[in-house]
Amino acid sequence: MEIPENLIELECTAETARARLAGLTGEEYDEQMRRWREADEAVQAAITAYAEATGENRYELSQAVKKAVRHSQEDPAVE
């Protein structure tokens, strides 16, 4: 399955936002959590739109995007 670059970029953005939650508390944590949720919602919307447009299985596409991003970089939460 070929994964569009824009889906990979969106997933990378969401993963980076997730990783930035580490060590935060209070309002900083809440604000970063909001950023992560927004980034994740953007990824999911783009995956859904692509799957509907191409007839790809949405779940399989989502898993392929996650796998491509997580296998192409170190876990940003570990940095």
N, C-alpha and C positions, 0 to 999 in steps of 0.2 A: 504494500500500500504506500503510495507516494503521499507525503504529508506536506501541505502548503506551508511555505516559510512564515506567513503571517500567523498561522496557528502556533507554530513553534515560538515565535517572538512573544505572542500573548502569554503562552504558558510560562516562558522564562520570566516575564514581568511578574506574573502571579507568584511564582516560586520565590523570586527575590523578595517580594512583599511579605510572603509567609516567613521567610528566614529572618527578616528584620524584626519580627515579634520577639525573638529571643532576648531575654533580659529586660524587657520593658515592663512597666507596671503603671497602674492608674490611667490617667488621661492619655499618656503617650501610647500605652498599650491599646486603649480603645480607638485612638485615631489610626494607629497602624493596622488594627484589625479591620477597620472600615476600608482602608486602602486595599488590604488583601481581598476582602469580600468583593469589592468593586472590580478588582483585576480578575478574580476568579469568575465572576458573573460575565465579564467580557469574553473570557476564554470559552465558557460554556455556550454563550450565545453564538459566537463565531463557529464553534464546532457544530452546533445544531443547524445553523444556516448552511454550512458547507455540506453536511450530511444530507439535508433535504434537497439541496441543489444537485447533488451528484448521485444520490441513491445509496451512498455508503451507509453502513450500519453505524449509527451514532455512538453506541457504546464502544465498538471496536476502534473507531476513529479516536475517541477520547483516550482510550487506553494506549493507542499507538503514539499519540502526541505526548502523553505523560512519559511513556517509556523512552521516546526519542530525546526528550529534554533531560530526564534524570540520568540517562546513560551517556549523555554527551558532556556532562559537567559534573564537577564535584557538588555535593549537597551544599547549597549556600548557607544553610543553618550551621554548618560546621566551621565556616570561616572565622 
